[in-house]
Amino acid sequence: MKREKVELVDMHNHILFGVDDGADSIETSINMLKTAYEDGIKKVLLTPHFHPRRGMAAADDIYDAFEVLQERVNKELPDMELYLGREVYFTSESLDMLENHEELRICGGGNVLIEFSTAASASAVSHAVSNVIMTGFTPIVAHVERYGCTIENKHLIEDLKSMGAYIQINADSVLGENGFSIQRVVKWLLKNELVDIIASDAHDAKSREPKLFKCYQYVAKKYGEEYAYYMMHDLPVRILNED
């Protein structure tokens, strides 16, 4: 079915200002959100890092920045909806943190965006995903195409999905901007319909922008519009609306 108008959802980005290695000011945040809006993105889940090197801002600082940004958005982009989560770098302490700190979860609910070291082993990633699920949460594995273990063994991603994890990839990887080996993995994943979410992972207003529409067009043409819409609208909206 051809859609005349597509409203996209960005489920992974670093648009919230002053809390990680993403937007450095509220003006940068606003410029990024205006770029997203012009690209057809009307719902944005802000996912600042919870990472020992890229940012571990306290919950109060996150909430304060979110409130300030929300106030500006209400005035300048009144029909854009903002949501709050984190991108949690998985460590041995993550399970306890997820149980005791709801601000690390998407909208404080049962879904969590988790990332790993690019050098993490297949067994470590598999074990971590299994433990997150057994603890009672649903992991969204961030930019799964970037880990060495998944590039070497893309069938590991099948295993993660079969456990109950959602699989997220970055739009720029789909468009070939992160190298041939990563794009090859992405094409295989999309061909086999193993991807659940495509997001921007935007970090700034210039080189890593919050854009999805070009990727949406590409995926819709190559793999079908229904699948593209599922990954960049339907499933994200469902996750954001979960209690």
Backbone bond lengths (Angstrom), bond angles and torsions (degrees), N, CA, C in turn:
res aa  C-N    CA-C-N  psi(-1)  N-CA   C-N-CA  omega(-1)  CA-C   N-CA-C  phi
1 M - - - 1.463 - - 1.523 109.46 -
2 K 1.322 117.58 125.49 1.464 122.00 -178.99 1.521 109.67 -82.12
3 R 1.329 116.75 125.92 1.462 120.88 179.44 1.518 109.49 -100.36
4 E 1.344 115.85 129.24 1.457 120.11 179.43 1.525 111.06 -72.14
5 K 1.334 116.05 -33.69 1.458 120.72 -176.80 1.514 108.75 -134.37
6 V 1.319 116.21 128.34 1.453 121.25 -178.55 1.521 108.89 -117.86
7 E 1.316 116.16 121.46 1.460 121.01 174.77 1.520 108.06 -101.24
8 L 1.324 116.03 115.06 1.450 121.98 -173.24 1.529 110.86 -96.55
9 V 1.335 114.77 160.64 1.461 122.62 -179.81 1.524 107.98 -126.33
10 D 1.324 116.63 129.72 1.468 120.55 177.01 1.526 109.05 -104.44
11 M 1.339 115.96 115.56 1.463 122.09 -172.62 1.524 114.08 -101.69
12 H 1.333 118.16 4.02 1.465 120.33 -178.97 1.519 108.42 -156.56
13 N 1.317 116.38 114.95 1.456 121.47 179.78 1.523 109.43 -166.31
14 H 1.324 114.79 171.89 1.465 121.34 -179.24 1.533 108.68 -128.00
15 I 1.330 113.09 57.35 1.455 122.48 -175.87 1.527 111.89 -87.42
16 L 1.327 117.92 -27.74 1.467 119.67 -177.60 1.526 109.54 -66.97
17 F 1.308 116.26 127.55 1.461 122.01 -168.77 1.534 113.73 -77.79
18 G 1.326 114.97 144.65 1.453 122.30 167.40 1.514 117.14 71.84
19 V 1.331 118.16 16.73 1.468 118.90 -175.69 1.526 113.71 -123.02
20 D 1.329 117.31 -9.94 1.470 119.67 177.49 1.525 108.84 -157.23
21 D 1.332 117.42 -152.14 1.462 120.62 -177.97 1.521 112.82 -89.48
22 G 1.326 116.15 16.14 1.455 121.16 178.12 1.515 111.98 -94.00
23 A 1.333 116.73 -130.98 1.463 121.77 -176.82 1.520 111.37 -55.40
24 D 1.336 116.12 131.96 1.458 120.71 -175.90 1.520 113.27 -95.95
25 S 1.324 117.47 -6.48 1.464 120.51 -179.94 1.520 108.67 -155.73
26 I 1.325 115.18 163.97 1.464 118.23 178.55 1.521 110.97 -65.66
27 E 1.324 117.42 -31.25 1.466 119.66 178.11 1.526 110.68 -65.38
28 T 1.335 116.41 -38.78 1.467 118.86 175.58 1.516 110.34 -63.29
29 S 1.334 116.73 -42.65 1.466 120.62 177.86 1.524 110.79 -58.10
30 I 1.327 116.58 -46.93 1.462 120.31 -178.82 1.524 110.98 -64.08
31 N 1.334 116.83 -42.10 1.469 119.58 177.86 1.523 111.34 -62.24
32 M 1.321 116.82 -40.07 1.461 120.52 178.07 1.529 110.94 -64.78
33 L 1.317 116.63 -42.32 1.460 120.24 -179.97 1.531 111.17 -67.54
34 K 1.322 117.51 -35.39 1.467 119.70 175.79 1.522 110.86 -66.05
35 T 1.331 116.29 -38.75 1.468 119.94 175.34 1.521 110.29 -61.63
36 A 1.324 116.01 -45.02 1.468 120.96 179.00 1.523 110.70 -60.67
37 Y 1.326 115.90 -45.79 1.471 120.89 -178.54 1.524 111.13 -60.41
38 E 1.317 116.29 -45.23 1.465 120.70 179.45 1.527 111.74 -64.99
39 D 1.335 116.21 -23.38 1.466 121.29 179.70 1.527 111.80 -87.96
40 G 1.333 117.59 0.50 1.455 120.90 177.88 1.513 115.06 97.73
41 I 1.333 116.70 7.58 1.465 121.00 179.86 1.530 108.01 -89.68
42 K 1.333 116.69 117.56 1.457 120.71 -176.81 1.523 112.98 -112.41
43 K 1.317 117.16 -13.85 1.464 121.58 175.26 1.527 107.90 -126.61
44 V 1.340 116.04 132.40 1.456 120.68 -176.58 1.525 109.47 -132.67
45 L 1.322 115.31 119.42 1.459 121.06 171.29 1.516 107.40 -90.57
46 L 1.315 117.15 114.71 1.459 121.90 178.82 1.523 108.72 -81.79
47 T 1.335 116.85 127.01 1.472 120.58 -173.68 1.528 110.92 -130.18
48 P 1.329 118.34 68.70 1.470 119.41 177.47 1.524 111.68 -60.82
49 H 1.315 114.84 150.27 1.461 120.83 -178.89 1.530 112.82 -61.74
50 F 1.310 114.85 144.10 1.464 121.90 161.31 1.518 103.98 -120.65
51 H 1.333 114.32 85.04 1.467 121.77 -166.13 1.531 107.90 -145.30
52 P 1.328 118.37 135.73 1.471 120.15 -175.37 1.523 114.76 -61.86
53 R 1.331 118.07 -22.22 1.468 120.17 -179.82 1.530 113.37 -111.74
54 R 1.307 116.73 -24.38 1.473 119.48 -174.35 1.520 113.59 -104.26
55 G 1.315 117.33 -4.59 1.454 119.27 176.37 1.508 112.97 139.22
56 M 1.330 115.67 125.98 1.470 121.34 176.10 1.532 108.80 -134.92
57 A 1.318 115.89 50.48 1.458 120.69 -178.03 1.523 110.85 -57.61
58 A 1.321 115.64 144.20 1.458 121.75 178.60 1.523 110.08 -66.59
59 A 1.334 115.33 154.52 1.463 120.91 -177.95 1.524 111.48 -56.51
60 D 1.329 117.86 -42.13 1.463 120.52 -178.81 1.523 111.44 -61.38
61 D 1.336 116.92 -38.60 1.458 120.59 178.77 1.532 110.99 -67.36
62 I 1.327 116.01 -38.50 1.460 120.84 177.26 1.523 110.27 -62.81
63 Y 1.329 116.49 -49.55 1.463 120.70 -178.75 1.524 111.79 -62.55
64 D 1.330 116.48 -40.29 1.470 119.97 179.92 1.529 110.66 -63.03
65 A 1.332 116.67 -46.34 1.470 120.24 179.40 1.529 110.53 -63.59
66 F 1.314 115.98 -39.76 1.467 120.57 179.89 1.529 110.79 -61.80
67 E 1.333 117.02 -44.30 1.465 120.59 -179.41 1.524 111.27 -63.67
68 V 1.319 116.78 -41.74 1.466 120.56 178.77 1.528 110.43 -63.62
69 L 1.333 115.90 -44.73 1.460 119.99 179.78 1.521 111.03 -66.38
70 Q 1.310 117.31 -41.36 1.460 120.88 179.72 1.534 111.30 -60.18
71 E 1.317 116.16 -39.31 1.469 120.08 178.76 1.523 111.54 -61.92
72 R 1.336 116.58 -42.30 1.472 120.21 178.06 1.528 110.66 -67.01
73 V 1.306 116.49 -42.01 1.468 120.59 -178.86 1.524 110.71 -64.30
74 N 1.316 117.50 -38.78 1.469 120.92 178.13 1.528 111.11 -57.69
75 K 1.322 116.93 -32.88 1.458 121.48 -178.82 1.527 112.30 -85.25
76 E 1.345 116.56 -40.53 1.459 119.97 -170.52 1.528 114.27 -99.99
77 L 1.313 117.39 -26.86 1.471 122.37 179.02 1.526 108.24 -136.80
78 P 1.330 117.33 65.91 1.475 120.33 -168.20 1.520 115.84 -62.46
79 D 1.331 118.58 -22.21 1.463 118.05 179.07 1.529 112.75 -102.61
80 M 1.345 116.60 16.60 1.463 120.48 170.70 1.525 108.79 -94.48
81 E 1.329 116.68 136.85 1.460 121.65 -178.78 1.519 110.14 -109.01
82 L 1.337 115.92 129.26 1.455 121.97 177.64 1.525 110.59 -106.98
83 Y 1.327 115.26 142.76 1.459 123.16 176.20 1.522 107.60 -131.64
84 L 1.323 115.73 164.86 1.463 118.59 -174.13 1.523 112.02 -128.65
85 G 1.315 115.41 134.28 1.464 123.07 174.17 1.519 108.50 -149.02
86 R 1.315 117.38 -160.20 1.470 123.17 173.76 1.522 107.87 -144.83
87 E 1.315 115.68 158.93 1.463 121.71 168.40 1.524 105.94 -104.55
88 V 1.318 115.93 108.76 1.465 121.72 -170.67 1.523 110.05 -96.72
89 Y 1.317 115.58 118.26 1.462 121.27 174.46 1.523 108.18 -75.80
90 F 1.328 116.53 122.49 1.463 119.48 -171.58 1.527 111.91 -76.91
91 T 1.336 114.63 127.85 1.460 122.91 173.74 1.523 108.22 -135.33
92 S 1.321 115.71 -179.74 1.468 119.95 179.95 1.527 111.92 -64.27
93 E 1.329 117.60 -18.55 1.465 121.39 -178.29 1.530 113.15 -94.50
94 S 1.316 116.78 -3.70 1.464 119.77 -170.90 1.524 113.69 -64.19
95 L 1.316 118.05 -38.40 1.468 119.59 -176.94 1.522 111.54 -61.86
96 D 1.334 116.61 -46.08 1.463 120.02 177.21 1.521 110.82 -63.24
97 M 1.316 116.84 -39.83 1.453 120.38 -179.68 1.526 111.16 -63.62
98 L 1.313 117.09 -42.33 1.461 120.62 -179.43 1.523 111.72 -64.94
99 E 1.321 116.35 -37.90 1.465 119.99 179.46 1.518 111.82 -68.79
100 N 1.322 117.14 -36.60 1.456 120.90 -170.84 1.524 114.99 -100.80
101 H 1.331 116.56 -7.52 1.467 119.48 -177.23 1.529 109.07 -132.87
102 E 1.312 116.30 93.11 1.464 119.60 -175.63 1.522 112.42 -65.90
103 E 1.340 117.81 -19.85 1.457 119.77 179.45 1.529 112.12 -66.85
104 L 1.324 117.79 -13.67 1.465 120.93 177.32 1.525 111.83 -82.60
105 R 1.324 116.08 -9.55 1.460 120.43 -177.63 1.528 110.31 -102.94
106 I 1.302 116.33 158.15 1.455 121.20 -177.91 1.524 110.20 -65.71
107 C 1.313 116.11 117.50 1.467 122.80 -178.26 1.527 111.56 53.96
108 G 1.335 117.00 25.82 1.449 121.60 179.09 1.516 114.49 72.39
109 G 1.338 117.33 10.41 1.461 121.79 -175.42 1.515 113.83 -95.77
110 G 1.315 115.43 -144.63 1.457 120.55 -171.52 1.517 115.22 -99.20
111 N 1.340 117.49 1.05 1.460 121.06 179.93 1.523 110.15 -105.35
112 V 1.330 116.24 143.59 1.459 120.24 -178.81 1.522 110.11 -139.52
113 L 1.332 115.91 133.17 1.459 122.08 175.52 1.522 108.05 -87.20
114 I 1.328 117.11 116.67 1.460 120.31 -177.83 1.523 110.10 -120.88
115 E 1.333 114.49 146.22 1.461 120.38 175.38 1.520 109.45 -128.36
116 F 1.322 114.41 164.43 1.453 121.49 -177.90 1.523 109.99 -129.89
117 S 1.312 115.23 165.18 1.456 120.15 169.79 1.523 108.96 -61.46
118 T 1.330 116.66 143.16 1.465 119.19 177.39 1.518 111.46 -63.89
119 A 1.350 116.74 -17.20 1.468 121.25 179.68 1.523 112.66 -98.30
120 A 1.327 118.18 5.41 1.466 120.70 -179.13 1.526 110.46 -61.44
121 S 1.325 115.98 143.78 1.457 120.54 179.23 1.522 110.39 -79.34
122 A 1.322 115.49 160.83 1.463 120.46 178.01 1.519 111.15 -59.69
123 S 1.332 116.82 -41.09 1.465 120.14 -178.80 1.524 111.00 -66.39
124 A 1.341 116.82 -37.37 1.466 120.17 179.59 1.525 110.90 -66.07
125 V 1.320 117.17 -44.16 1.464 120.99 179.39 1.524 110.37 -64.71
126 S 1.321 116.54 -46.56 1.456 120.69 -179.57 1.526 111.74 -61.25
127 H 1.327 115.70 -44.08 1.459 121.12 -179.53 1.531 110.54 -64.14
128 A 1.310 116.82 -42.74 1.463 120.90 -179.78 1.523 111.37 -63.59
129 V 1.322 117.38 -46.78 1.469 120.91 179.61 1.525 110.57 -60.91
130 S 1.328 116.23 -43.33 1.461 120.09 177.79 1.521 111.39 -59.89
131 N 1.324 117.07 -42.65 1.469 120.77 -178.85 1.529 112.10 -67.77
132 V 1.321 117.05 -38.31 1.466 119.82 177.50 1.524 110.06 -61.68
133 I 1.324 116.14 -43.28 1.467 120.63 179.61 1.524 111.07 -65.88
134 M 1.319 116.74 -42.84 1.461 120.53 -179.93 1.529 111.46 -66.46
135 T 1.325 117.20 -26.19 1.459 121.07 177.67 1.527 111.32 -75.84
136 G 1.328 116.92 -13.92 1.461 120.77 174.91 1.511 115.36 111.57
137 F 1.335 117.17 9.85 1.455 120.70 -179.10 1.523 110.91 -115.46
138 T 1.324 115.40 158.57 1.461 120.88 176.63 1.522 108.88 -104.26
139 P 1.322 117.65 114.29 1.471 119.90 -179.97 1.523 111.87 -80.75
140 I 1.319 114.85 138.66 1.459 121.95 166.30 1.523 104.69 -106.12
141 V 1.310 117.63 110.86 1.463 121.08 -175.74 1.521 108.66 -80.56
142 A 1.334 115.28 113.50 1.458 121.49 -173.43 1.527 111.92 -72.23
143 H 1.338 114.96 143.32 1.475 124.17 177.01 1.540 112.04 28.35
144 V 1.314 114.26 62.57 1.472 121.04 -173.31 1.525 111.84 -63.61
145 E 1.320 116.87 -20.43 1.467 120.73 -178.01 1.515 113.06 -74.97
146 R 1.336 118.30 -7.90 1.460 120.59 -174.07 1.526 114.43 -94.96
147 Y 1.308 118.06 -9.73 1.462 120.15 -176.54 1.526 110.48 -84.05
148 G 1.335 114.96 138.36 1.452 119.04 179.81 1.516 113.02 -55.96
149 C 1.334 116.22 -38.93 1.470 119.63 -176.32 1.525 112.28 -68.66
150 T 1.334 118.10 -29.67 1.457 119.47 179.15 1.526 111.64 -84.98
151 I 1.333 116.58 -28.06 1.460 119.07 173.99 1.529 109.73 -66.85
152 E 1.323 116.71 -40.53 1.462 121.48 179.96 1.525 112.28 -74.78
153 N 1.330 116.64 -31.54 1.467 120.32 -177.00 1.523 108.99 -140.97
154 K 1.331 115.70 83.67 1.458 119.62 -176.20 1.527 112.91 -66.77
155 H 1.330 116.86 -16.79 1.465 118.88 177.11 1.531 111.44 -69.18
156 L 1.329 117.23 -17.85 1.464 120.34 173.22 1.528 110.03 -57.92
157 I 1.323 116.68 -35.05 1.459 120.11 -179.78 1.519 110.53 -66.58
158 E 1.319 116.95 -35.65 1.469 120.03 173.46 1.525 110.47 -58.85
159 D 1.322 116.28 -42.20 1.460 120.85 -179.73 1.527 111.14 -64.34
160 L 1.324 117.04 -42.58 1.467 120.64 180.00 1.525 110.69 -62.84
161 K 1.322 115.66 -43.08 1.463 119.83 179.66 1.528 111.38 -66.42
162 S 1.341 116.12 -38.61 1.469 119.22 179.61 1.525 111.94 -66.64
163 M 1.336 117.15 -25.44 1.467 120.64 175.70 1.532 112.03 -69.83
164 G 1.343 115.80 -25.81 1.452 120.31 -177.34 1.510 114.36 121.95
165 A 1.335 117.22 6.99 1.465 120.40 178.02 1.524 110.22 -80.99
166 Y 1.332 115.61 150.78 1.449 121.04 167.42 1.527 108.26 -88.29
167 I 1.320 116.00 146.53 1.459 122.15 -177.96 1.524 109.19 -111.49
168 Q 1.352 116.16 122.20 1.465 121.52 179.38 1.524 110.40 -114.69
169 I 1.326 116.24 137.93 1.456 121.54 173.69 1.529 108.83 -127.73
170 N 1.332 115.85 162.58 1.461 121.25 -177.94 1.527 111.53 -92.59
171 A 1.326 115.30 143.76 1.460 120.86 -178.28 1.526 112.08 -60.54
172 D 1.338 117.29 -38.57 1.464 118.30 -178.25 1.525 111.80 -68.21
173 S 1.336 117.03 -27.15 1.465 119.58 175.30 1.526 110.87 -68.49
174 V 1.326 116.72 -37.42 1.461 121.31 177.52 1.523 110.03 -61.76
175 L 1.318 115.96 -38.27 1.465 120.92 -176.11 1.527 113.10 -86.67
176 G 1.343 117.06 7.04 1.454 121.13 173.36 1.507 115.88 82.34
177 E 1.328 117.43 17.35 1.457 120.24 -175.02 1.520 113.69 -87.52
178 N 1.325 117.67 -1.09 1.469 120.77 -179.46 1.522 113.02 -118.33
179 G 1.319 116.39 20.07 1.458 119.79 175.14 1.514 114.39 102.57
180 F 1.327 114.26 160.69 1.462 121.11 -173.51 1.520 112.47 -66.93
181 S 1.345 117.87 -43.92 1.464 119.79 -175.54 1.515 111.42 -62.83
182 I 1.345 116.68 -38.10 1.459 120.64 177.98 1.524 110.56 -70.87
183 Q 1.316 117.26 -42.56 1.456 119.40 179.12 1.528 111.60 -63.35
184 R 1.313 117.25 -35.15 1.470 120.59 178.40 1.522 110.90 -62.53
185 V 1.331 116.23 -43.07 1.467 120.23 176.78 1.523 110.01 -62.16
186 V 1.328 116.56 -44.91 1.461 121.60 -177.90 1.523 111.07 -61.30
187 K 1.313 117.27 -44.15 1.465 120.21 179.42 1.521 111.43 -61.46
188 W 1.324 115.99 -40.33 1.468 119.80 178.58 1.525 110.58 -65.32
189 L 1.316 116.63 -42.17 1.456 120.90 179.74 1.528 111.30 -62.47
190 L 1.325 116.48 -45.45 1.458 120.04 -179.10 1.531 111.51 -68.19
191 K 1.306 116.19 -40.57 1.470 120.07 178.42 1.517 110.96 -59.10
192 N 1.334 116.42 -36.84 1.458 121.13 -178.54 1.531 113.15 -95.46
193 E 1.324 116.34 9.21 1.467 123.95 176.45 1.522 112.07 52.62
194 L 1.329 114.86 47.69 1.465 121.03 179.08 1.524 112.69 -98.90
195 V 1.319 116.75 -7.78 1.465 120.82 -178.80 1.531 109.17 -90.15
196 D 1.338 115.47 138.00 1.459 120.69 177.94 1.527 112.67 -106.33
197 I 1.323 116.97 -31.53 1.462 120.87 -175.22 1.524 109.75 -141.98
198 I 1.317 116.35 132.94 1.462 121.87 168.52 1.524 106.97 -112.62
199 A 1.328 116.35 127.71 1.461 121.59 -176.70 1.526 109.82 -133.61
200 S 1.332 116.36 171.99 1.463 119.28 -174.03 1.524 113.89 -85.83
201 D 1.332 118.00 -33.28 1.474 122.65 -170.53 1.529 109.70 51.37
202 A 1.326 115.91 38.46 1.461 121.12 -178.11 1.519 111.26 -66.86
203 H 1.347 115.51 142.54 1.463 121.73 178.73 1.531 113.23 -122.61
204 D 1.325 117.55 -16.94 1.459 118.66 -178.09 1.524 109.98 -156.27
205 A 1.334 115.27 -175.59 1.468 120.39 -175.46 1.519 113.10 -97.38
206 K 1.341 118.02 4.07 1.462 120.28 -174.95 1.523 113.15 -124.81
207 S 1.343 116.49 -66.94 1.467 118.86 -173.26 1.527 113.14 -90.15
208 R 1.333 117.68 -25.19 1.471 120.95 179.63 1.523 107.78 -130.18
209 E 1.314 115.18 75.99 1.459 122.15 -173.11 1.528 112.07 -86.56
210 P 1.336 116.38 157.55 1.470 120.28 176.51 1.521 111.51 -83.51
211 K 1.323 115.51 78.67 1.459 121.38 179.55 1.533 110.03 -124.23
212 L 1.330 114.99 139.72 1.465 120.22 -179.75 1.529 113.18 -133.10
213 F 1.333 118.15 -19.02 1.457 118.92 -168.35 1.524 112.95 -65.04
214 K 1.330 117.97 -41.34 1.465 120.28 177.92 1.521 110.58 -59.33
215 C 1.312 116.19 -41.68 1.465 120.93 177.21 1.522 110.26 -64.83
216 Y 1.330 116.14 -42.79 1.470 119.96 178.31 1.527 110.60 -57.15
217 Q 1.321 116.73 -46.40 1.461 120.55 -179.73 1.529 111.27 -60.66
218 Y 1.328 115.95 -43.42 1.460 120.70 -179.70 1.524 111.20 -62.93
219 V 1.333 116.44 -48.06 1.466 120.31 -177.91 1.530 110.57 -66.37
220 A 1.330 116.81 -40.98 1.462 120.19 179.58 1.531 111.12 -60.53
221 K 1.328 116.39 -40.06 1.459 120.63 -179.56 1.527 111.89 -70.89
222 K 1.346 116.48 -42.21 1.465 120.79 -173.87 1.533 113.23 -84.91
223 Y 1.339 117.13 -34.22 1.472 120.15 -170.88 1.524 113.70 -125.74
224 G 1.323 116.92 -0.01 1.448 120.69 175.95 1.523 113.16 106.64
225 E 1.334 115.25 139.09 1.458 119.56 -176.35 1.521 112.47 -67.78
226 E 1.329 117.10 -35.60 1.464 118.54 -179.33 1.528 111.10 -62.54
227 Y 1.320 116.49 -39.82 1.465 120.26 179.69 1.532 110.28 -68.46
228 A 1.339 116.71 -42.60 1.462 120.08 177.81 1.525 110.75 -59.93
229 Y 1.324 116.80 -43.43 1.462 121.61 -178.63 1.534 110.97 -66.79
230 Y 1.316 116.15 -37.48 1.471 120.55 176.86 1.526 110.90 -58.96
231 M 1.318 117.35 -44.91 1.461 121.79 -174.07 1.521 113.19 -76.85
232 M 1.330 116.83 -30.46 1.463 119.52 -173.14 1.517 113.73 -114.13
233 H 1.347 115.84 6.04 1.465 119.46 173.99 1.531 112.13 -145.71
234 D 1.320 117.25 -64.65 1.469 120.32 -168.88 1.526 113.78 -58.49
235 L 1.330 117.29 -58.20 1.464 119.49 -178.63 1.525 111.70 -64.35
236 P 1.339 119.99 -46.34 1.462 118.71 176.33 1.523 113.95 -54.00
237 V 1.328 117.84 -43.92 1.463 120.29 178.79 1.518 110.85 -62.33
238 R 1.323 116.12 -40.22 1.471 120.14 179.12 1.522 110.58 -62.20
239 I 1.329 117.10 -43.83 1.454 120.79 -179.55 1.527 110.79 -64.87
240 L 1.324 117.08 -43.25 1.462 120.79 -178.67 1.527 112.25 -65.97
241 N 1.322 116.80 -25.35 1.465 120.61 -178.43 1.516 113.59 -94.11
242 E 1.334 117.04 -1.89 1.456 119.30 178.20 1.520 110.23 -70.81
243 D 1.335 115.06 145.77 1.474 119.83 178.16 1.515 109.97 -71.09
